[in-house]
């Protein structure tokens, strides 16, 4: 299908900067085939008027658990370990495969409506997130959550992860990694096995690391090392690794992350809400670590909105470091786009608006209060936008939302099924 986005303001990369100016974008099938210059033989089957519109690369949510959207607002104001082991784990045990599908659909609805086109998901229910991605039209990296104690190539969860990757591998919107959960749920031998299998299969690893003070204290007490050193010693960093959180890290840990090209996903809302603190993002940027951005699951963040996450990222470090210059709007926007694509090994395909890349785009209204006046649109994206400005979303050249209307998933059906799940689990209309 040929799509022309005509005379819109567009965020385009220019070296290490992003420039915003008026351009027209030509899309054929799944790719951007022209910017301003109409490709030979182009036929616009759909034209989108760019008046009062801003086109940005689709945002990239580099760490989440979409199936947990059902648990939004049910485990609040708890310490991290109580949140995980006393509330969320028991609820997860009650989810059916179908529950996980609808939970993922809900998370993807929220992401599409707030301009995200790609997400990195760690999930526990084989095939359900991939099924939801097939239906929604989004782009995703899927990681089956893995926990264990021994080096066992017959491990059920590992076999499921590899089976899922093989079954859905023909969809070019899907990519797969291995997802060992965390140092406190994976013994060294098990992590070593995950690393060995990932290396053999040409896969990356997506893992939670150094998320809480309790984790770090227990690691020091039990293994005389930090969580980062624990993962290093187990061989995790021998393959491309995405490390979620990295809140409790020291200077030596950051040197390890940099020297092994580990990408760090910061999750400001989740980390603050669970009382885990702030990742040292400005220090990581200074060391040259590839930092990207994620929401985490709705059970801990309560939101899958990357605009909220960008705003927090752009503000909290200015406060904690007592300097407005420690992270800029430009850096924040890149962390939410091209840095995420780089972490996921997708930067040749998405993360920026360039000829030859996939047509993964969000089109935002500029004629709304939060974006007016149009003084500095890059600053607006980080400091004043809230996601409701997103009018149209395109992923892989397909229109997923137009005029705020979702074209792929049945919103009312998703809400109906989520209400049924919450009623069955006793989560609706809770009293406090």
N, C-alpha and C positions, 0 to 999 in steps of 0.2 A: 504494500500500500504506500502511495506517495503522500506525504504530509508536508505542507509548507506552513511554517510559523513566520508570519510576515511582519517585519518592522517592529520587533520587540526589543526591549532592553535585554541584553544577554551578558552573563558572566563568562568571560573567556580567559583562559590561562595565557600569561605572557611572561615567560621565564618563571621566576619565583613569586611573581605578582599575579593578581587577578584584576582584569580591566572590565569595566561595564560600559557598554555603548550600544547604540541601536544597530541591530543586524537582522537578517532573515536566515532561517535555518531550513535546509532541505533534508527530508528524511525519506529514504527508500527502503522498504521492507524493515529490517531491524537496525539499520545503521544511519548515521549522519553522513550524507554524501556531498553536502555543500554548505558553506557559510558565506552568504552574500552572492557567491557565484553559482548560478543555476546549472546543475549537471546536464550534460547533453541527453536529450530524450526524456527529461524529467516530466512527469505528469502528476499534477496535484489532484489527488482524489479527495483531499480534505485540506482546507485552508483555515488556519487559526489567526484571527486578527490580533496583532501584537500591541495594539493601542492600550496604554495603561497596564502593560504586562511586563513582568520580569521573568526571564527564563534562567534557571539555575540547573546545574547537574543534580540528578536525584541524590538525596542524602544517603549516607551509608551507615547503618546501625551495626557497629562492629562487634557487639556482644549483647545477646538477649536470649530469652527463653520464651518463645511466643505462646507455647501451650499453657503457660502459667498465667495467662491473662484472666482466666477464670478466678484466680485468687487475688484479684485487685481488691485492696482495702479490707482484707480479712486477717492480716497479721501485722498490725501496725504498732509502733512504739514499744518494740521488744528488742532485747539485746540480740546480737547476730546469731549466736549459737542457739538461743531459745527460739528465735524466729525460724531457723533452719530445721533443727532436730525435734523441737516440741510442737511446731505448728505446721510448717510447710511439708516436711517429709511425710507425716501421717496423712495429710490431705492428698498428696501425690499418690500415695498407695491406694487411694479410693478411686482414682481416675480410670476410666475405661479408655480403650483406643479411640472410640468415637468422641469421647470428651476432649481428648487431646487434639483431635482434628478441629473441633469447633473453637477451642481455646486459641489455637494457632490462627484460625480464620479471623477471630476477633482482633488479635494482635496485628495481623496484616492489614485489616481494615483501618485501624488507627494509624498505622505507619503510612499507608497510601494517602490518607486524608491529611497528613502533615508532611508530605513531600519526600518520604523515604522510598527508594526504589530497590535497594539491596540491603539484606541483613544477614548476620552471622548468628546462627541459632544452635544452642546446645539443648538437645531434647532427649527424652527418655522413652518415647513411643515410636517404634520403628514404622516408617512409611507415612505417619500422620502429618508431619510438617511438610514432607515432600508432596504429599497429596494436596495439601492446602496451597502450596506454592504453585502447583500445576493449575489449580483453579483460579488463583488470584492474579497470576501473570507477573508476580514480582521475580526478582533475581535473589538467590539465596545460596549461602554456604551452610551445609548441614553437618552437625557433629553429634553423633550418638553419645550421650553421657556414659562414661565408663568408670567403674570402681572395682577394686580388687586387691588381692594380697600377693598372688603368686604369678610367676611367669608361666602362663597356661594358654597356648595357642588355640585350645578348644574352648576358651572362655565364651560363655553364651552371648554376653553383650558385645564382645569384640566381633564374633561371627555375625551378629545382627547388623553391626555397623558396616561391615564389608559387604554383606548381602544387600543392604539398602543402597550402598554406593553403586553396586553392579546393576541392580534393578532399575534405578532411575538415572543411570549415567548417560542415557541418550538425549536427555533434555539439556540443552546448552545454557539454560538459565540456572542450572543446579551444579554445584560443586560440593565435594565432600572432604572433610577432615576427620581425624580421630579426636575424641573429646574426653581424655582422662580428666575427671572432675577437679581434683585438688590434691595437694600433698597429704591432707589429713584424711582422705578417703582412698588414696592409692599408695600402696607400699612401693619401695624402690624397685623391686623386681617387676612389679606390674607396670610401673612407668617405663622401665627398660624395655619390656615387651612391646608397649605401645609405640615407643620410639623406633624399635627395630622393624615393626610391621609398617609403620608410616614410611620409613626409609625405603623398604622393599616395594611398597605400593605407590611411591611417589606422592604421598599425601603430607599435609601439614598437621600440626597439633594445635588445638584450642583448649586452654587450661586456665582455671582460676589460680592466681598466685598472690600471696602476701596481702590478702584482703583485710584481715583483722589483726589486732594486737594479740588476741588469744591464740590465733593460729601461729603467729611468729614466736610467741613465748613458749608454746608447747613444742614447736619445732626445735627451738634452742635447747629446751630441757631434754627432749627425747632423742635428738639426733645431733646436737651440738653444731647446728648450722642454721642458716636462714632458709625460708621457703625457696628463694631463688637458687641458693647453693644446692638445696635438695634436688631441685629439678635438673640443675646442671650436672650433678653427680650421677643422676639416673639416665643421662643421655638425651633428655627431652630436647635440648637446644641443638642437637645434631641435625634436626630437621627444621624447616620453617615453622616458627612458633608464634602464636598470638596469645599473649598473657593478659588475662582480664584482671583489672583492679590495680595491682602493684602499689598499694597504698603504703604498706609498712616496709619500705625499702631504704637501704642506706647507700652511701656513695659507692661502695664496692659492688653492691648489687646492681646498681645502674651501669657500672662499668662492664659487668658480665652481660647484661642485657644488650648493651651497645655492641660489644665485641662479637656477640653471637647473632646479631641482626634480629633480635626478638622485637616484635611489634607489641606495644603496650596499649590496651584499651582502657581509657579512663571512664568511669561511670559516676559522675559527680553526685547526682540525686540519690542513687542507691547507697553510695558510700556515706553520704551525710545522714540519710534517714536511718541507717543501721548503726550510726555512731562510730563508724570505722575511720573517719578522718578524711584527709585530702591526699591524693597522690601528688608527689612533687613534680607536677607537669612542667613548670618553667625550667627546673633543673634537668629534666629529661630532654627537653627541647635543646637546651644549651649543650648537652652531651651528644646531640645528633641522633637520639633514639626516635624511631618512627612512632609517634603517638597518634592514636585514633580515638574515636568517641563511640560510646554505646549507652543504651538506656538501662541495661540489665532487664530482668523480667518485671512484669507489672506487679508481681507479688512483693517486690522490694522497692521499686521506683514508684509504682502506681500509674505510670505513664509509659507510652512508647513513642513519645513526641520528641524528635531530635532538635526541634527549635528550642524547647525548654532546656534541653541538655546543653545546647550551644550557649544559651544565655548564661546558665550557671557557670560553665567552663570559662566564659569570657569575663566573669565578674569575681568569682570566689578567690582566684589567685591574686587578683589585684588587692583584695582585702587582706589575705593571709600574708602576702609579701610586702604590703604597705607601699606598693608602687604601681601606678597605672600602666607602666610600660612592660611589665613582665610577660604579658601575652596580649597580642593585638587581635582585632576583629578579623584581619586577613588570616592570621595563623589559626584562629578558631575555626573559620570556615573551611580552610584546607584540612584541618584535623577531621572535620565531619564529612569530607568528600574524598579527595584524592589520596589522603593518608590512609583512609579506611580501605580504599580500593587496593592500595599498595600492600597493606597487611594481608588482604585476602588473595593476593596474587591475581587481581583483576584489573590492575591499573592500565593495561593495554586495551581493555575493553570499556571501562567505565570510570567514573570519578571526576571527569572534566568534559567540557563540551568541545570536541575536536572532530574534524573530518576523519572518517574511518572508524570512530568509536561507536559503540552501541548507542541507540537513541534512548537513553535513560534520563528523563528530564522532568522537572517540576516547573509549572508555569504559575506565577503568583500575581495576584492583583496588586496594583500600585494605588488604585483609587479607593483605598480604605484608610480609616483613621490611623492605624498602627504604622502605615508606610508613608504617611503624609507629614510634612512635605518631603519630596524626593531629594533631600540634600546630599546624603551619602548612603547609597543603597547597600553597599557592603556592610556598613555599620548597622543599617536597619535590619539586615538578616540576623545579626547576632544580638543586638541590644533592644530591638523593639518588636520584631516579628514574633508571632506566637504559633504559627502553623495554620491558623484559620484562613490566612491569606492565600493558601494554595488552592487554585481553582481547577487545574488540569494536571494530570500525571500521565507520563508516557514511559513505559518500560519495554525494552527490546522492540521498540517501534510500534508498540500496541498501546492504544489509549485505555488506561485503567480507570481513570476518573475524568469527567468533563463537567464543568459547571457544578462542581462538588458532588456530582452523582456518580457513584461507583458503577462501572460497567461490567465487572467480572463476577464479583461475589454478590449474593443476595443478602443485603444488609438486614432486612427484617427477619429472614430465616436464621441468620447468625444470632441475632439478639434473642429470638424465640428459643433456640437450642441452648444458649448460655443460661437463660432464666431457668430452663428445666434442670440443667446440671446443678445450678446453685440451690434450687429447691431440694433436689435429691440429697445433696451434701449438707443441707441445713445451713447454708451460707447467706440466704436471702433474709432481709428484714431482721438482722441480728440486733439485739438490744445491748446497750453498754451501761 
